[in-house]
Amino acid sequence: MKLLLDENLSDRIIGQILDLYPGSTHVKSEGMIQCDDAEIWAFAKQRGYAIVSKDSDFHQRSLVFRHPPKLVFLRVGNCPTSQIIAVLRSSYPLMSAFDSEPSASVLIL
């Protein structure tokens, strides 16, 4: 499962999760900082990424447009980057099952 991290998450997360989620990237690395949600959605859809975000706008978009792309919606509030990394790493089995489920659009962690 390739992840595209939204700008509301630190780009430092990528280096800590690539062993589990190879090919993952951050919108900053793709030159997409301050792009609107529709552009990020289209980019993820075209390139086979699942979007990871804490932004409720993406959650709303996933409810309206379904998938692809899939959405991992982080409901962790304001927390340190280390906690986001821990959530993504500990949720690997759940995220793998989510990725394999063709009808699943959003995973809330």
Biopython code that builds the backbone (N, CA, C, O; Angstrom):
import numpy as np
from Bio.PDB.StructureBuilder import StructureBuilder

atoms = [
    (1, "MET", "N", (0.849, -1.176, 0.000)),
    (1, "MET", "CA", (0.000, 0.000, 0.000)),
    (1, "MET", "C", (0.890, 1.233, 0.000)),
    (1, "MET", "O", (1.699, 1.428, 0.907)),
    (2, "LYS", "N", (0.733, 2.062, -1.023)),
    (2, "LYS", "CA", (1.484, 3.313, -1.121)),
    (2, "LYS", "C", (0.641, 4.422, -0.514)),
    (2, "LYS", "O", (-0.540, 4.570, -0.829)),
    (3, "LEU", "N", (1.270, 5.200, 0.366)),
    (3, "LEU", "CA", (0.561, 6.276, 1.048)),
    (3, "LEU", "C", (1.022, 7.626, 0.526)),
    (3, "LEU", "O", (2.198, 7.824, 0.218)),
    (4, "LEU", "N", (0.075, 8.548, 0.433)),
    (4, "LEU", "CA", (0.360, 9.950, 0.131)),
    (4, "LEU", "C", (-0.058, 10.744, 1.355)),
    (4, "LEU", "O", (-1.249, 10.875, 1.637)),
    (5, "LEU", "N", (0.928, 11.281, 2.092)),
    (5, "LEU", "CA", (0.634, 12.044, 3.295)),
    (5, "LEU", "C", (0.294, 13.478, 2.951)),
    (5, "LEU", "O", (0.989, 14.133, 2.175)),
    (6, "ASP", "N", (-0.788, 13.950, 3.544)),
    (6, "ASP", "CA", (-1.257, 15.318, 3.347)),
    (6, "ASP", "C", (-0.324, 16.288, 4.063)),
    (6, "ASP", "O", (0.457, 15.896, 4.930)),
    (7, "GLU", "N", (-0.419, 17.561, 3.684)),
    (7, "GLU", "CA", (0.484, 18.565, 4.249)),
    (7, "GLU", "C", (0.255, 18.819, 5.737)),
    (7, "GLU", "O", (1.107, 19.428, 6.384)),
    (8, "ASN", "N", (-0.870, 18.371, 6.299)),
    (8, "ASN", "CA", (-1.090, 18.559, 7.726)),
    (8, "ASN", "C", (-0.315, 17.535, 8.558)),
    (8, "ASN", "O", (-0.410, 17.534, 9.785)),
    (9, "LEU", "N", (0.442, 16.671, 7.901)),
    (9, "LEU", "CA", (1.307, 15.696, 8.561)),
    (9, "LEU", "C", (2.759, 16.009, 8.200)),
    (9, "LEU", "O", (3.038, 16.522, 7.116)),
    (10, "SER", "N", (3.661, 15.702, 9.092)),
    (10, "SER", "CA", (5.072, 15.985, 8.864)),
    (10, "SER", "C", (5.638, 15.104, 7.748)),
    (10, "SER", "O", (5.329, 13.916, 7.660)),
    (11, "ASP", "N", (6.463, 15.702, 6.909)),
    (11, "ASP", "CA", (7.127, 14.914, 5.867)),
    (11, "ASP", "C", (8.200, 13.995, 6.449)),
    (11, "ASP", "O", (8.681, 13.099, 5.755)),
    (12, "ARG", "N", (8.581, 14.199, 7.702)),
    (12, "ARG", "CA", (9.570, 13.323, 8.360)),
    (12, "ARG", "C", (9.005, 11.931, 8.641)),
    (12, "ARG", "O", (9.761, 11.001, 8.922)),
    (13, "ILE", "N", (7.705, 11.784, 8.567)),
    (13, "ILE", "CA", (7.072, 10.488, 8.810)),
    (13, "ILE", "C", (7.496, 9.476, 7.751)),
    (13, "ILE", "O", (7.694, 8.301, 8.060)),
    (14, "ILE", "N", (7.635, 9.917, 6.527)),
    (14, "ILE", "CA", (7.901, 9.011, 5.409)),
    (14, "ILE", "C", (9.110, 8.109, 5.672)),
    (14, "ILE", "O", (9.033, 6.896, 5.474)),
    (15, "GLY", "N", (10.202, 8.683, 6.107)),
    (15, "GLY", "CA", (11.410, 7.893, 6.357)),
    (15, "GLY", "C", (11.232, 6.825, 7.419)),
    (15, "GLY", "O", (11.991, 5.857, 7.465)),
    (16, "GLN", "N", (10.242, 6.996, 8.266)),
    (16, "GLN", "CA", (10.006, 6.052, 9.366)),
    (16, "GLN", "C", (8.998, 4.948, 9.021)),
    (16, "GLN", "O", (8.783, 4.034, 9.817)),
    (17, "ILE", "N", (8.385, 5.031, 7.847)),
    (17, "ILE", "CA", (7.359, 4.034, 7.492)),
    (17, "ILE", "C", (7.616, 3.340, 6.157)),
    (17, "ILE", "O", (6.868, 2.439, 5.776)),
    (18, "LEU", "N", (8.656, 3.746, 5.447)),
    (18, "LEU", "CA", (8.903, 3.187, 4.110)),
    (18, "LEU", "C", (9.130, 1.683, 4.116)),
    (18, "LEU", "O", (8.858, 1.014, 3.119)),
    (19, "ASP", "N", (9.622, 1.143, 5.222)),
    (19, "ASP", "CA", (9.822, -0.308, 5.273)),
    (19, "ASP", "C", (8.490, -1.058, 5.222)),
    (19, "ASP", "O", (8.428, -2.176, 4.712)),
    (20, "LEU", "N", (7.436, -0.454, 5.744)),
    (20, "LEU", "CA", (6.108, -1.075, 5.720)),
    (20, "LEU", "C", (5.271, -0.626, 4.525)),
    (20, "LEU", "O", (4.465, -1.392, 3.997)),
    (21, "TYR", "N", (5.466, 0.606, 4.110)),
    (21, "TYR", "CA", (4.669, 1.205, 3.039)),
    (21, "TYR", "C", (5.592, 1.723, 1.932)),
    (21, "TYR", "O", (5.704, 2.932, 1.732)),
    (22, "PRO", "N", (6.255, 0.804, 1.208)),
    (22, "PRO", "CA", (7.201, 1.247, 0.170)),
    (22, "PRO", "C", (6.497, 2.063, -0.919)),
    (22, "PRO", "O", (5.347, 1.807, -1.276)),
    (23, "GLY", "N", (7.223, 3.041, -1.424)),
    (23, "GLY", "CA", (6.677, 3.896, -2.471)),
    (23, "GLY", "C", (5.847, 5.052, -1.955)),
    (23, "GLY", "O", (5.326, 5.843, -2.741)),
    (24, "SER", "N", (5.718, 5.159, -0.642)),
    (24, "SER", "CA", (4.938, 6.247, -0.049)),
    (24, "SER", "C", (5.674, 7.572, -0.203)),
    (24, "SER", "O", (6.894, 7.608, -0.366)),
    (25, "THR", "N", (4.909, 8.659, -0.147)),
    (25, "THR", "CA", (5.487, 9.983, -0.312)),
    (25, "THR", "C", (4.635, 11.011, 0.432)),
    (25, "THR", "O", (3.591, 10.685, 0.997)),
    (26, "HIS", "N", (5.092, 12.224, 0.419)),
    (26, "HIS", "CA", (4.411, 13.348, 1.063)),
    (26, "HIS", "C", (4.088, 14.383, -0.010)),
    (26, "HIS", "O", (4.831, 14.509, -0.984)),
    (27, "VAL", "N", (3.008, 15.114, 0.149)),
    (27, "VAL", "CA", (2.653, 16.128, -0.855)),
    (27, "VAL", "C", (3.782, 17.138, -1.049)),
    (27, "VAL", "O", (3.957, 17.662, -2.149)),
    (28, "LYS", "N", (4.537, 17.413, -0.011)),
    (28, "LYS", "CA", (5.671, 18.342, -0.118)),
    (28, "LYS", "C", (6.705, 17.812, -1.115)),
    (28, "LYS", "O", (7.238, 18.575, -1.922)),
    (29, "SER", "N", (6.986, 16.521, -1.060)),
    (29, "SER", "CA", (7.961, 15.901, -1.964)),
    (29, "SER", "C", (7.482, 15.906, -3.411)),
    (29, "SER", "O", (8.282, 15.825, -4.343)),
    (30, "GLU", "N", (6.182, 16.001, -3.584)),
    (30, "GLU", "CA", (5.589, 16.006, -4.924)),
    (30, "GLU", "C", (5.311, 17.424, -5.419)),
    (30, "GLU", "O", (4.701, 17.602, -6.473)),
    (31, "GLY", "N", (5.758, 18.440, -4.663)),
    (31, "GLY", "CA", (5.551, 19.829, -5.064)),
    (31, "GLY", "C", (4.098, 20.257, -4.988)),
    (31, "GLY", "O", (3.652, 21.102, -5.765)),
    (32, "MET", "N", (3.360, 19.676, -4.054)),
    (32, "MET", "CA", (1.924, 19.936, -3.983)),
    (32, "MET", "C", (1.497, 20.679, -2.717)),
    (32, "MET", "O", (0.323, 20.636, -2.351)),
    (33, "ILE", "N", (2.413, 21.351, -2.052)),
    (33, "ILE", "CA", (2.047, 22.137, -0.880)),
    (33, "ILE", "C", (1.092, 23.246, -1.328)),
    (33, "ILE", "O", (1.327, 23.906, -2.341)),
    (34, "GLN", "N", (0.052, 23.437, -0.592)),
    (34, "GLN", "CA", (-0.988, 24.433, -0.823)),
    (34, "GLN", "C", (-1.829, 24.154, -2.076)),
    (34, "GLN", "O", (-2.520, 25.044, -2.571)),
    (35, "CYS", "N", (-1.771, 22.933, -2.581)),
    (35, "CYS", "CA", (-2.703, 22.546, -3.656)),
    (35, "CYS", "C", (-4.062, 22.297, -3.015)),
    (35, "CYS", "O", (-4.148, 21.953, -1.836)),
    (36, "ASP", "N", (-5.105, 22.470, -3.784)),
    (36, "ASP", "CA", (-6.415, 22.198, -3.208)),
    (36, "ASP", "C", (-6.663, 20.689, -3.155)),
    (36, "ASP", "O", (-5.982, 19.903, -3.814)),
    (37, "ASP", "N", (-7.650, 20.316, -2.356)),
    (37, "ASP", "CA", (-7.937, 18.908, -2.116)),
    (37, "ASP", "C", (-8.255, 18.152, -3.405)),
    (37, "ASP", "O", (-7.890, 16.984, -3.539)),
    (38, "ALA", "N", (-8.918, 18.789, -4.335)),
    (38, "ALA", "CA", (-9.273, 18.135, -5.596)),
    (38, "ALA", "C", (-8.021, 17.732, -6.379)),
    (38, "ALA", "O", (-7.988, 16.661, -6.984)),
    (39, "GLU", "N", (-6.999, 18.579, -6.369)),
    (39, "GLU", "CA", (-5.750, 18.260, -7.070)),
    (39, "GLU", "C", (-5.032, 17.092, -6.401)),
    (39, "GLU", "O", (-4.524, 16.198, -7.078)),
    (40, "ILE", "N", (-4.992, 17.103, -5.081)),
    (40, "ILE", "CA", (-4.347, 16.017, -4.344)),
    (40, "ILE", "C", (-5.116, 14.716, -4.573)),
    (40, "ILE", "O", (-4.513, 13.661, -4.770)),
    (41, "TRP", "N", (-6.441, 14.794, -4.545)),
    (41, "TRP", "CA", (-7.297, 13.624, -4.781)),
    (41, "TRP", "C", (-7.007, 13.031, -6.168)),
    (41, "TRP", "O", (-6.826, 11.821, -6.303)),
    (42, "ALA", "N", (-6.964, 13.879, -7.181)),
    (42, "ALA", "CA", (-6.708, 13.419, -8.553)),
    (42, "ALA", "C", (-5.310, 12.810, -8.685)),
    (42, "ALA", "O", (-5.137, 11.781, -9.336)),
    (43, "PHE", "N", (-4.328, 13.442, -8.072)),
    (43, "PHE", "CA", (-2.948, 12.927, -8.099)),
    (43, "PHE", "C", (-2.899, 11.535, -7.485)),
    (43, "PHE", "O", (-2.319, 10.620, -8.071)),
    (44, "ALA", "N", (-3.501, 11.365, -6.309)),
    (44, "ALA", "CA", (-3.502, 10.062, -5.632)),
    (44, "ALA", "C", (-4.232, 9.016, -6.468)),
    (44, "ALA", "O", (-3.779, 7.877, -6.578)),
    (45, "LYS", "N", (-5.334, 9.396, -7.044)),
    (45, "LYS", "CA", (-6.120, 8.470, -7.867)),
    (45, "LYS", "C", (-5.321, 8.003, -9.083)),
    (45, "LYS", "O", (-5.296, 6.811, -9.387)),
    (46, "GLN", "N", (-4.674, 8.926, -9.771)),
    (46, "GLN", "CA", (-3.908, 8.606, -10.978)),
    (46, "GLN", "C", (-2.706, 7.721, -10.689)),
    (46, "GLN", "O", (-2.314, 6.909, -11.528)),
    (47, "ARG", "N", (-2.121, 7.871, -9.512)),
    (47, "ARG", "CA", (-0.863, 7.176, -9.211)),
    (47, "ARG", "C", (-1.005, 6.026, -8.220)),
    (47, "ARG", "O", (-0.006, 5.426, -7.826)),
    (48, "GLY", "N", (-2.221, 5.714, -7.818)),
    (48, "GLY", "CA", (-2.452, 4.545, -6.967)),
    (48, "GLY", "C", (-2.078, 4.706, -5.507)),
    (48, "GLY", "O", (-1.717, 3.734, -4.845)),
    (49, "TYR", "N", (-2.162, 5.931, -4.999)),
    (49, "TYR", "CA", (-1.884, 6.181, -3.590)),
    (49, "TYR", "C", (-3.164, 6.124, -2.772)),
    (49, "TYR", "O", (-4.256, 6.385, -3.278)),
    (50, "ALA", "N", (-3.012, 5.781, -1.506)),
    (50, "ALA", "CA", (-4.050, 6.012, -0.509)),
    (50, "ALA", "C", (-3.652, 7.301, 0.210)),
    (50, "ALA", "O", (-2.492, 7.468, 0.589)),
    (51, "ILE", "N", (-4.590, 8.194, 0.396)),
    (51, "ILE", "CA", (-4.316, 9.463, 1.075)),
    (51, "ILE", "C", (-4.388, 9.251, 2.579)),
    (51, "ILE", "O", (-5.297, 8.588, 3.079)),
    (52, "VAL", "N", (-3.432, 9.815, 3.292)),
    (52, "VAL", "CA", (-3.438, 9.814, 4.756)),
    (52, "VAL", "C", (-3.557, 11.259, 5.196)),
    (52, "VAL", "O", (-2.728, 12.096, 4.838)),
    (53, "SER", "N", (-4.596, 11.555, 5.978)),
    (53, "SER", "CA", (-4.835, 12.940, 6.370)),
    (53, "SER", "C", (-5.590, 13.016, 7.692)),
    (53, "SER", "O", (-6.287, 12.083, 8.093)),
    (54, "LYS", "N", (-5.427, 14.155, 8.350)),
    (54, "LYS", "CA", (-6.235, 14.492, 9.526)),
    (54, "LYS", "C", (-7.315, 15.503, 9.147)),
    (54, "LYS", "O", (-8.057, 15.971, 10.011)),
    (55, "ASP", "N", (-7.406, 15.838, 7.874)),
    (55, "ASP", "CA", (-8.302, 16.870, 7.363)),
    (55, "ASP", "C", (-9.700, 16.305, 7.122)),
    (55, "ASP", "O", (-9.875, 15.389, 6.318)),
    (56, "SER", "N", (-10.686, 16.848, 7.816)),
    (56, "SER", "CA", (-12.062, 16.361, 7.660)),
    (56, "SER", "C", (-12.610, 16.629, 6.258)),
    (56, "SER", "O", (-13.567, 15.978, 5.839)),
    (57, "ASP", "N", (-12.019, 17.574, 5.531)),
    (57, "ASP", "CA", (-12.449, 17.808, 4.148)),
    (57, "ASP", "C", (-12.214, 16.570, 3.288)),
    (57, "ASP", "O", (-13.038, 16.244, 2.434)),
    (58, "PHE", "N", (-11.108, 15.885, 3.505)),
    (58, "PHE", "CA", (-10.853, 14.647, 2.761)),
    (58, "PHE", "C", (-11.855, 13.564, 3.163)),
    (58, "PHE", "O", (-12.286, 12.769, 2.327)),
    (59, "HIS", "N", (-12.220, 13.538, 4.430)),
    (59, "HIS", "CA", (-13.218, 12.568, 4.868)),
    (59, "HIS", "C", (-14.542, 12.812, 4.146)),
    (59, "HIS", "O", (-15.174, 11.872, 3.663)),
    (60, "GLN", "N", (-14.955, 14.065, 4.075)),
    (60, "GLN", "CA", (-16.184, 14.411, 3.359)),
    (60, "GLN", "C", (-16.082, 14.041, 1.878)),
    (60, "GLN", "O", (-17.025, 13.503, 1.297)),
    (61, "ARG", "N", (-14.950, 14.329, 1.286)),
    (61, "ARG", "CA", (-14.736, 14.002, -0.131)),
    (61, "ARG", "C", (-14.835, 12.492, -0.355)),
    (61, "ARG", "O", (-15.398, 12.044, -1.354)),
    (62, "SER", "N", (-14.289, 11.715, 0.571)),
    (62, "SER", "CA", (-14.337, 10.254, 0.417)),
    (62, "SER", "C", (-15.766, 9.729, 0.517)),
    (62, "SER", "O", (-16.112, 8.736, -0.122)),
    (63, "LEU", "N", (-16.590, 10.392, 1.313)),
    (63, "LEU", "CA", (-17.987, 9.979, 1.438)),
    (63, "LEU", "C", (-18.771, 10.291, 0.161)),
    (63, "LEU", "O", (-19.676, 9.546, -0.216)),
    (64, "VAL", "N", (-18.424, 11.383, -0.492)),
    (64, "VAL", "CA", (-19.122, 11.797, -1.714)),
    (64, "VAL", "C", (-18.617, 11.028, -2.930)),
    (64, "VAL", "O", (-19.413, 10.502, -3.707)),
    (65, "PHE", "N", (-17.291, 10.962, -3.099)),
    (65, "PHE", "CA", (-16.705, 10.412, -4.321)),
    (65, "PHE", "C", (-16.271, 8.961, -4.208)),
    (65, "PHE", "O", (-15.916, 8.333, -5.206)),
    (66, "ARG", "N", (-16.299, 8.421, -2.973)),
    (66, "ARG", "CA", (-15.867, 7.037, -2.734)),
    (66, "ARG", "C", (-14.400, 6.873, -3.146)),
    (66, "ARG", "O", (-13.599, 7.792, -2.975)),
    (67, "HIS", "N", (-14.059, 5.734, -3.673)),
    (67, "HIS", "CA", (-12.668, 5.486, -4.049)),
    (67, "HIS", "C", (-12.596, 4.958, -5.463)),
    (67, "HIS", "O", (-13.624, 4.519, -5.979)),
    (68, "PRO", "N", (-11.482, 4.969, -6.108)),
    (68, "PRO", "CA", (-10.190, 5.434, -5.616)),
    (68, "PRO", "C", (-10.105, 6.961, -5.576)),
    (68, "PRO", "O", (-10.882, 7.647, -6.240)),
    (69, "PRO", "N", (-9.177, 7.478, -4.812)),
    (69, "PRO", "CA", (-8.248, 6.792, -3.919)),
    (69, "PRO", "C", (-8.905, 6.466, -2.581)),
    (69, "PRO", "O", (-9.916, 7.055, -2.200)),
    (70, "LYS", "N", (-8.311, 5.527, -1.894)),
    (70, "LYS", "CA", (-8.759, 5.228, -0.538)),
    (70, "LYS", "C", (-8.224, 6.312, 0.391)),
    (70, "LYS", "O", (-7.258, 7.007, 0.075)),
    (71, "LEU", "N", (-8.874, 6.438, 1.538)),
    (71, "LEU", "CA", (-8.473, 7.437, 2.527)),
    (71, "LEU", "C", (-8.233, 6.777, 3.870)),
    (71, "LEU", "O", (-9.056, 5.998, 4.350)),
    (72, "VAL", "N", (-7.094, 7.099, 4.471)),
    (72, "VAL", "CA", (-6.819, 6.753, 5.865)),
    (72, "VAL", "C", (-6.986, 8.060, 6.629)),
    (72, "VAL", "O", (-6.160, 8.967, 6.532)),
    (73, "PHE", "N", (-8.071, 8.134, 7.387)),
    (73, "PHE", "CA", (-8.422, 9.352, 8.110)),
    (73, "PHE", "C", (-7.949, 9.227, 9.552)),
    (73, "PHE", "O", (-8.467, 8.413, 10.316)),
    (74, "LEU", "N", (-6.969, 10.033, 9.916)),
    (74, "LEU", "CA", (-6.390, 9.982, 11.262)),
    (74, "LEU", "C", (-7.181, 10.878, 12.202)),
    (74, "LEU", "O", (-7.262, 12.090, 12.000)),
    (75, "ARG", "N", (-7.753, 10.283, 13.213)),
    (75, "ARG", "CA", (-8.528, 11.017, 14.220)),
    (75, "ARG", "C", (-7.737, 11.039, 15.524)),
    (75, "ARG", "O", (-8.219, 10.589, 16.564)),
    (76, "VAL", "N", (-6.537, 11.560, 15.457)),
    (76, "VAL", "CA", (-5.644, 11.552, 16.616)),
    (76, "VAL", "C", (-5.479, 12.924, 17.251)),
    (76, "VAL", "O", (-4.770, 13.064, 18.248)),
    (77, "GLY", "N", (-6.118, 13.924, 16.691)),
    (77, "GLY", "CA", (-6.007, 15.264, 17.258)),
    (77, "GLY", "C", (-4.610, 15.825, 17.082)),
    (77, "GLY", "O", (-3.834, 15.362, 16.246)),
    (78, "ASN", "N", (-4.306, 16.826, 17.884)),
    (78, "ASN", "CA", (-2.993, 17.448, 17.845)),
    (78, "ASN", "C", (-2.035, 16.593, 18.661)),
    (78, "ASN", "O", (-2.143, 16.532, 19.886)),
    (79, "CYS", "N", (-1.103, 15.937, 17.990)),
    (79, "CYS", "CA", (-0.194, 15.026, 18.671)),
    (79, "CYS", "C", (1.176, 15.083, 18.019)),
    (79, "CYS", "O", (1.319, 15.589, 16.906)),
    (80, "PRO", "N", (2.186, 14.565, 18.711)),
    (80, "PRO", "CA", (3.532, 14.593, 18.129)),
    (80, "PRO", "C", (3.648, 13.646, 16.925)),
    (80, "PRO", "O", (2.897, 12.680, 16.788)),
    (81, "THR", "N", (4.603, 13.960, 16.074)),
    (81, "THR", "CA", (4.876, 13.131, 14.900)),
    (81, "THR", "C", (5.153, 11.686, 15.291)),
    (81, "THR", "O", (4.757, 10.762, 14.581)),
    (82, "SER", "N", (5.826, 11.490, 16.404)),
    (82, "SER", "CA", (6.139, 10.126, 16.857)),
    (82, "SER", "C", (4.869, 9.306, 17.080)),
    (82, "SER", "O", (4.869, 8.097, 16.850)),
    (83, "GLN", "N", (3.803, 9.939, 17.517)),
    (83, "GLN", "CA", (2.548, 9.228, 17.725)),
    (83, "GLN", "C", (1.911, 8.838, 16.387)),
    (83, "GLN", "O", (1.351, 7.748, 16.263)),
    (84, "ILE", "N", (1.993, 9.711, 15.396)),
    (84, "ILE", "CA", (1.474, 9.397, 14.056)),
    (84, "ILE", "C", (2.240, 8.198, 13.490)),
    (84, "ILE", "O", (1.644, 7.276, 12.933)),
    (85, "ILE", "N", (3.554, 8.224, 13.638)),
    (85, "ILE", "CA", (4.382, 7.113, 13.169)),
    (85, "ILE", "C", (3.962, 5.823, 13.865)),
    (85, "ILE", "O", (3.804, 4.788, 13.217)),
    (86, "ALA", "N", (3.781, 5.883, 15.189)),
    (86, "ALA", "CA", (3.375, 4.694, 15.949)),
    (86, "ALA", "C", (2.020, 4.162, 15.479)),
    (86, "ALA", "O", (1.836, 2.950, 15.362)),
    (87, "VAL", "N", (1.081, 5.056, 15.212)),
    (87, "VAL", "CA", (-0.247, 4.645, 14.741)),
    (87, "VAL", "C", (-0.137, 3.960, 13.380)),
    (87, "VAL", "O", (-0.725, 2.899, 13.171)),
    (88, "LEU", "N", (0.608, 4.556, 12.462)),
    (88, "LEU", "CA", (0.745, 3.964, 11.128)),
    (88, "LEU", "C", (1.471, 2.621, 11.179)),
    (88, "LEU", "O", (1.107, 1.690, 10.460)),
    (89, "ARG", "N", (2.479, 2.521, 12.012)),
    (89, "ARG", "CA", (3.216, 1.260, 12.107)),
    (89, "ARG", "C", (2.377, 0.176, 12.784)),
    (89, "ARG", "O", (2.332, -0.956, 12.304)),
    (90, "SER", "N", (1.721, 0.504, 13.877)),
    (90, "SER", "CA", (0.944, -0.506, 14.599)),
    (90, "SER", "C", (-0.319, -0.915, 13.844)),
    (90, "SER", "O", (-0.873, -1.988, 14.086)),
    (91, "SER", "N", (-0.770, -0.060, 12.934)),
    (91, "SER", "CA", (-1.984, -0.346, 12.162)),
    (91, "SER", "C", (-1.696, -1.051, 10.846)),
    (91, "SER", "O", (-2.605, -1.232, 10.036)),
    (92, "TYR", "N", (-0.466, -1.447, 10.620)),
    (92, "TYR", "CA", (-0.113, -2.075, 9.353)),
    (92, "TYR", "C", (-1.017, -3.264, 8.995)),
    (92, "TYR", "O", (-1.493, -3.324, 7.862)),
    (93, "PRO", "N", (-1.275, -4.211, 9.908)),
    (93, "PRO", "CA", (-2.160, -5.323, 9.531)),
    (93, "PRO", "C", (-3.570, -4.854, 9.144)),
    (93, "PRO", "O", (-4.158, -5.354, 8.185)),
    (94, "LEU", "N", (-4.092, -3.908, 9.886)),
    (94, "LEU", "CA", (-5.413, -3.355, 9.592)),
    (94, "LEU", "C", (-5.412, -2.620, 8.244)),
    (94, "LEU", "O", (-6.352, -2.745, 7.459)),
    (95, "MET", "N", (-4.363, -1.867, 7.995)),
    (95, "MET", "CA", (-4.278, -1.126, 6.735)),
    (95, "MET", "C", (-4.090, -2.064, 5.546)),
    (95, "MET", "O", (-4.595, -1.786, 4.459)),
    (96, "SER", "N", (-3.375, -3.164, 5.736)),
    (96, "SER", "CA", (-3.225, -4.150, 4.667)),
    (96, "SER", "C", (-4.566, -4.783, 4.328)),
    (96, "SER", "O", (-4.889, -4.981, 3.157)),
    (97, "ALA", "N", (-5.347, -5.101, 5.357)),
    (97, "ALA", "CA", (-6.679, -5.671, 5.130)),
    (97, "ALA", "C", (-7.577, -4.649, 4.434)),
    (97, "ALA", "O", (-8.334, -5.000, 3.529)),
    (98, "PHE", "N", (-7.494, -3.394, 4.852)),
    (98, "PHE", "CA", (-8.260, -2.310, 4.231)),
    (98, "PHE", "C", (-7.891, -2.169, 2.752)),
    (98, "PHE", "O", (-8.769, -2.015, 1.904)),
    (99, "ASP", "N", (-6.614, -2.222, 2.448)),
    (99, "ASP", "CA", (-6.140, -2.100, 1.069)),
    (99, "ASP", "C", (-6.667, -3.247, 0.208)),
    (99, "ASP", "O", (-6.952, -3.055, -0.974)),
    (100, "SER", "N", (-6.795, -4.425, 0.788)),
    (100, "SER", "CA", (-7.237, -5.605, 0.050)),
    (100, "SER", "C", (-8.745, -5.680, -0.136)),
    (100, "SER", "O", (-9.232, -6.462, -0.952)),
    (101, "GLU", "N", (-9.480, -4.882, 0.607)),
    (101, "GLU", "CA", (-10.947, -4.912, 0.535)),
    (101, "GLU", "C", (-11.428, -3.979, -0.580)),
    (101, "GLU", "O", (-11.351, -2.759, -0.434)),
    (102, "PRO", "N", (-11.923, -4.535, -1.693)),
    (102, "PRO", "CA", (-12.271, -3.688, -2.838)),
    (102, "PRO", "C", (-13.405, -2.694, -2.571)),
    (102, "PRO", "O", (-13.481, -1.661, -3.237)),
    (103, "SER", "N", (-14.265, -2.979, -1.633)),
    (103, "SER", "CA", (-15.404, -2.068, -1.405)),
    (103, "SER", "C", (-15.122, -0.997, -0.349)),
    (103, "SER", "O", (-15.944, -0.102, -0.151)),
    (104, "ALA", "N", (-13.974, -1.073, 0.331)),
    (104, "ALA", "CA", (-13.669, -0.132, 1.410)),
    (104, "ALA", "C", (-13.119, 1.173, 0.839)),
    (104, "ALA", "O", (-12.231, 1.170, -0.014)),
    (105, "SER", "N", (-13.665, 2.289, 1.329)),
    (105, "SER", "CA", (-13.240, 3.614, 0.862)),
    (105, "SER", "C", (-12.421, 4.374, 1.887)),
    (105, "SER", "O", (-11.482, 5.089, 1.538)),
    (106, "VAL", "N", (-12.778, 4.217, 3.152)),
    (106, "VAL", "CA", (-12.129, 5.014, 4.196)),
    (106, "VAL", "C", (-11.853, 4.147, 5.415)),
    (106, "VAL", "O", (-12.675, 3.321, 5.812)),
    (107, "LEU", "N", (-10.683, 4.354, 5.996)),
    (107, "LEU", "CA", (-10.302, 3.709, 7.240)),
    (107, "LEU", "C", (-10.040, 4.804, 8.249)),
    (107, "LEU", "O", (-9.203, 5.676, 8.015)),
    (108, "ILE", "N", (-10.735, 4.773, 9.360)),
    (108, "ILE", "CA", (-10.562, 5.788, 10.397)),
    (108, "ILE", "C", (-9.694, 5.210, 11.499)),
    (108, "ILE", "O", (-10.032, 4.192, 12.104)),
    (109, "LEU", "N", (-8.583, 5.862, 11.751)),
    (109, "LEU", "CA", (-7.663, 5.441, 12.820)),
    (109, "LEU", "C", (-7.589, 6.524, 13.879)),
    (109, "LEU", "O", (-6.871, 6.373, 14.867)),
]
sb = StructureBuilder()
sb.init_structure("model")
sb.init_model(0)
sb.init_chain("A")
sb.init_seg("    ")
for serial, (resi, resn, name, xyz) in enumerate(atoms, 1):
    if name == "N":
        sb.init_residue(resn, " ", resi, " ")
    sb.init_atom(name, np.array(xyz, "f"), 0.0, 1.0, " ", f" {name:<3s}", serial, name[0])
structure = sb.get_structure()
